Amino acid sequence: MTLLTADQATFYQQKGYLTPIDIFTEDEAGALYDTFRQLENDHGEALRGYGRNNAHQVLPLFDQIAHHPSILDVIESLIGPNILVAGTTLFIKEPEQPGFISWHQDARYNGLKPYNWVTAWLALTEVTIENGCMYMWPESHLAGQRDHVDTYGEDNLLTRGQTVIDVPEDKVVPIELRPGQLSVHHPWVVHGSGQNTSKKRRVGLAIQSYIGTEVDQHLGKTYVQLARGRDDYNHHFLIPRASGVMIDDEVNIWHAANRELRKVLYHDAEKLGKY
Ligand SMILES: O=C(O)CCC(=O)C(=O)O
């Protein structure tokens, strides 16, 4: 077990995030990225739009990341031993493209309560300021939910372009990662990311989120997998792990899961976005 140290866990509780955490070596991360490129080549179309969500349900590559024991050790240090994978999102920024992610809190629209959950973000490529790394506003989680304005901006990679205004940009911290490194962040921490102004692609898998088994979904239905421990609550729709690449039955479940996810994320929204 490589649980977090007490200092690391305290940093997370106080600041609302923790980074960088070594999970894969650069060679291992390179191999993961090569597999990803192959999958993109074969199934790229399916991973676009809202297909960027929950690819771990149909692709063993992402299943193995989401259920990786070293990541789960980190998560166990933060939310305890009974852990569900409640979703993943592939965040890709192509070179010199305008896509960005506005300042937001993950807990604002995802319906998961209580807040014993955490988002983990694994870098599959190098992630730098130039290619659009995330930024965290330290301690912003301590004030709980903030107002968001739904902008539906064309280049905004969030569902509604939801945006927290008045973020003190002199206080935010860049989360640069080497391939194979992880960062984790709190449901209420305000974060976002800028455009990729570089010539290098930026690819990351966000596991959003790992939830304690007691956490319920208040806006709809969530499809989960048991990652560690036991689930005495059965709040969610339990699904099997991916047994192969794009297996028909699993693809059907994936589509159903993503339809339900959209209902949650766009609950009470004035219109639907791309994701
Ligand atoms: O990939 C990004 O830049 C942002 C991802 C994000 O907002 C998240 O993982 O919660």
The ligand as a MOL file (V3000), in Angstrom:
LIG
                    3D

  0  0  0     0  0            999 V3000
M  V30 BEGIN CTAB
M  V30 COUNTS 10 9 0 0 0
M  V30 BEGIN ATOM
M  V30 1 O -8.7900 18.8860 -17.9960 0
M  V30 2 C -8.9830 20.0200 -17.5580 0
M  V30 3 O -8.3430 20.9730 -17.9420 0
M  V30 4 C -10.0200 20.2850 -16.4910 0
M  V30 5 C -10.6140 19.0420 -15.9290 0
M  V30 6 C -11.5420 19.3000 -14.8000 0
M  V30 7 O -12.1450 20.3300 -14.6700 0
M  V30 8 C -11.7170 18.2480 -13.8120 0
M  V30 9 O -11.0850 17.1840 -13.9450 0
M  V30 10 O -12.4730 18.4600 -12.8450 0
M  V30 END ATOM
M  V30 BEGIN BOND
M  V30 1 2 1 2
M  V30 2 1 2 3
M  V30 3 1 2 4
M  V30 4 1 4 5
M  V30 5 1 5 6
M  V30 6 2 6 7
M  V30 7 1 6 8
M  V30 8 2 8 9
M  V30 9 1 8 10
M  V30 END BOND
M  V30 END CTAB
M  END
